[in-house]
Amino acid sequence: MPEEHPSFKEHSVDISINAKGLECPIPVILTKKALKKMSPSQVLEIQCTDPMSEIDIPVLLFKTEDDLIEVRKLDSEIISFFIRKK
């Protein structure tokens, strides 16, 4: 696992999803399913390698009104989203 960047905040993650290597629309579908099962204020982390997830996941969250806490680019390929369920 890559070292934490000093500016990254620590988040208490309740559910973690590995969507690395999966292409659109799978990361969004997995995110949507996880959010439906979560309780308010729980935090979801989903790691993706699909560049379209940088557009698709925020659009999903706009529709669900859940909070995008942080987006981390862990390296040139991995994007990690931290989402708080409303």
C-alpha positions in Angstrom: 0.0 0.0 0.0 1.4 3.4 -0.9 2.5 5.7 1.9 0.0 8.3 3.1 0.5 11.8 1.7 1.1 14.2 4.7 -1.9 16.3 3.7 -4.3 13.4 3.6 -6.9 13.3 6.4 -7.6 10.2 8.3 -11.2 8.9 7.8 -12.9 6.3 9.9 -14.0 3.9 7.1 -17.0 1.6 7.7 -17.1 0.0 4.3 -14.3 -0.4 1.8 -14.7 -1.5 -1.9 -11.9 -2.5 -4.2 -13.1 -1.6 -7.7 -9.6 -1.6 -9.2 -9.6 -2.9 -12.7 -13.3 -2.6 -13.2 -14.7 -0.4 -15.9 -17.8 1.9 -16.1 -20.5 1.4 -14.9 -19.4 -1.2 -12.3 -17.7 1.2 -9.8 -20.8 3.4 -9.8 -23.1 0.3 -9.4 -21.0 -1.0 -6.5 -21.1 2.5 -4.9 -24.8 2.8 -5.2 -25.5 -0.7 -3.8 -23.2 0.0 -0.8 -24.8 3.4 -0.1 -28.2 1.8 0.0 -27.1 -0.6 2.8 -25.3 2.0 4.9 -26.6 4.0 7.9 -26.4 7.8 8.0 -22.9 9.1 8.8 -21.1 5.9 7.9 -18.1 6.3 5.5 -17.5 4.3 2.3 -14.1 4.2 0.6 -14.0 2.9 -2.9 -10.8 2.5 -4.9 -11.0 2.7 -8.6 -8.7 2.7 -11.6 -11.4 3.7 -14.2 -10.7 7.4 -15.1 -14.4 7.9 -15.8 -15.1 7.2 -12.1 -13.9 10.8 -11.4 -17.0 12.0 -13.3 -19.4 9.2 -12.6 -19.2 8.9 -8.8 -19.6 12.7 -8.1 -22.6 12.7 -10.5 -24.1 9.7 -8.5 -23.5 11.6 -5.2 -25.2 14.7 -6.6 -28.3 12.5 -7.2 -28.2 10.7 -3.9 -27.2 13.8 -2.0 -24.5 11.9 0.0 -21.2 13.7 0.8 -18.0 13.3 -1.1 -15.5 13.9 1.7 -12.3 13.5 -0.2 -10.8 12.2 -3.5 -7.3 10.9 -3.3 -5.0 10.0 -6.2 -2.8 7.3 -4.7 -0.7 7.0 -7.8 -1.1 7.5 -11.5 -3.9 5.0 -11.7 -5.7 4.5 -8.4 -8.4 7.0 -7.3 -9.8 6.6 -3.8 -13.2 8.2 -3.0 -14.4 8.8 0.6 -18.1 9.2 0.9 -20.3 9.9 3.9 -23.9 8.6 3.8 -26.4 11.3 4.7 
